[in-house]
Amino acid sequence: MRVYFDHNATTPVDPSVLDVMTKVLRQDFGNPSSIHHFGQQAKGVLDDARTAVADLIKAEVSEVVFTSGGTEADNFAIRGVAEAMEVTGRKHLIATAVEHEAVLTTFKALARRGWTTTLLPVDATGIVTPAALEAALTDKTAIVSVMHANNEIGTIQPVEELARIAHSRGALFHTDAVQSVAKIPVDVRGLGADLLSLSAHKFNGPKGAGALWIKRGTRVSAILTGGKHERNRRAGTENVAGIAGLGAAATLAAGKLTAEGARLSTLRDRLETEVLRAIPGTAINGARDRRVPNTTNISFDGVEAESLLIALDLEGIAVSTGSACSSGTLEPSHVLRAMGFPPHRTQNSIRLSLGAGNSDAEVDYFLSKLPAVVGKLRTLTGARR
Ligand SMILES: Cc1ncc(COP(=O)(O)O)c(C=O)c1O
C-alpha cells in the first residue's frame, strides 16, 4: 500500500484537469498574443481560466495575473510593491518569522539592497498578534506580507485585522494564500488585502502555474519585463496549458470546497485523536481551532523526525518534516523555532497533509503502522543514549 500524506508539498493532478490540459496542448497551441484564429483560441483559454480563478477567490477577472506559481507570485508582490513605492521613500518591509522561503529569501535579498526589514514574532500557537504589527509599523512601511495559512502547521492568521492595521499607516498588505486557497473559502475583499498569491499544484492543478491577485488600483511594478502580456504586469508568452490546468483545478475546488473541507477535517481529526491516544509522548503543534482542514503537525518525544519520515516511507507512507524545501537536511523548522519550541521539539515533528485521494482506509493503515514504527525508533534512540 502507498499512502500519500504530503499534499501541502504538492498534489496529484486531477484526471479532469489533465484532460483539459491535454486538449489545450493538442489543439490550442496558438500564441495568445496573436490576432488570428489560433491566437484567439489560446486567448480564450486564458480568459476562461482567469474567470475560474477570479470566481474561486471572489475577485474581479482583470485583477488576476498569471505567474509561474506561488514563488513568483510572492516575489512579484513584494519586489513589485517595494520598487513601486521606492520613490515615496517607503523602504521598510514587514513579514512574519513563519513565512515560506519565497517571502523570507526575497526579504533577505531586498535587505541586501537597502530596504529595512522586520519579521514579526508569533505566539506559541503560531499566530501573529495584531499588537506586534502595530509596534513594527512605521510611516516608512511599504508592504506587510503575512501568509494566510501556514504550510507546516496549517494555522490561519488573522489577516483581516492585520490588513486593517497595515492600511491605517498607509502600507499595502500582501497575503501568501498558497496553502489556503481551495482548502477554505477565500474572499479577497473580505480579507482586506491588496495582493494575494496562489499556486495550482497545491490543489490538484499542475506545477508551474499560479497567480497573483492585485486589487484594482494597486501600484505594483512588473518584475518580469518584456512584452505587454497580462496588461503590462507580467511579460512572457503565457503557459497556456498550465494556466488552463489552474483554471480547471480552481473550478473543481470551488465545486466541492465545503464538502471536501468537512471530509478532510473529519479524517485529520480522527487521525490526530488516535495518534495522541495510542502513542504516549505525542503532541499537536499549532493552534487547533484556527487551521486549514487538511493539515496536522505532530511531535514525537525521543524520535528524530527524519528517521520517522524514512521509517514511514519504508511502510509506504509519505509524510514530511515540514517545509519541502528543507527536507533532506537536518535544519530545524523555522516555524516551530519561531513558536518558541526547544530544539528537541523542532526536530521531532512531522507534518501530515491530507488531500483529495485520501480515505478512511488509508488513515487506518497509517494508524496500524505508526505505533510499532515509533516504538522501534524510540528503542534505538534509547539504546544509543
Ligand atoms: C506557503 C507557500 N508559499 C509559497 C509556496 C511556493 O509555491 P510554488 O511551489 O508554486 O512556487 C509554497 C509551496 O510550498 C507554500 O507552501
The ligand as an SDF file (V2000), in Angstrom:
LIG
                    3D

 16 16  0  0  0  0  0  0  0  0999 V2000
    3.0010   28.9940    1.7690 C   0  0  0  0  0  0  0  0  0  0  0  0
    3.6850   28.7580    0.4680 C   0  0  0  0  0  0  0  0  0  0  0  0
    4.0610   29.8000   -0.2730 N   0  0  0  0  0  0  0  0  0  0  0  0
    4.6690   29.6490   -1.4520 C   0  0  0  0  0  0  0  0  0  0  0  0
    4.9640   28.4030   -1.9480 C   0  0  0  0  0  0  0  0  0  0  0  0
    5.6640   28.2880   -3.2740 C   0  0  0  0  0  0  0  0  0  0  0  0
    4.7680   27.9230   -4.2870 O   0  0  0  0  0  0  0  0  0  0  0  0
    5.3170   27.2520   -5.6410 P   0  0  0  0  0  0  0  0  0  0  0  0
    5.7590   25.8740   -5.2960 O   0  0  0  0  0  0  0  0  0  0  0  0
    4.1340   27.2700   -6.5640 O   0  0  0  0  0  0  0  0  0  0  0  0
    6.4230   28.1160   -6.1390 O   0  0  0  0  0  0  0  0  0  0  0  0
    4.6030   27.2730   -1.2110 C   0  0  0  0  0  0  0  0  0  0  0  0
    4.9510   25.9170   -1.6840 C   0  0  0  0  0  0  0  0  0  0  0  0
    5.4500   25.0870   -0.9390 O   0  0  0  0  0  0  0  0  0  0  0  0
    3.9420   27.4590    0.0390 C   0  0  0  0  0  0  0  0  0  0  0  0
    3.5820   26.4230    0.7890 O   0  0  0  0  0  0  0  0  0  0  0  0
  1  2  1  0
  2  3  1  0
  2 15  2  0
  3  4  2  0
  4  5  1  0
  5  6  1  0
  5 12  2  0
  6  7  1  0
  7  8  1  0
  8  9  2  0
  8 10  1  0
  8 11  1  0
 12 13  1  0
 12 15  1  0
 13 14  2  0
 15 16  1  0
M  END
$$$$
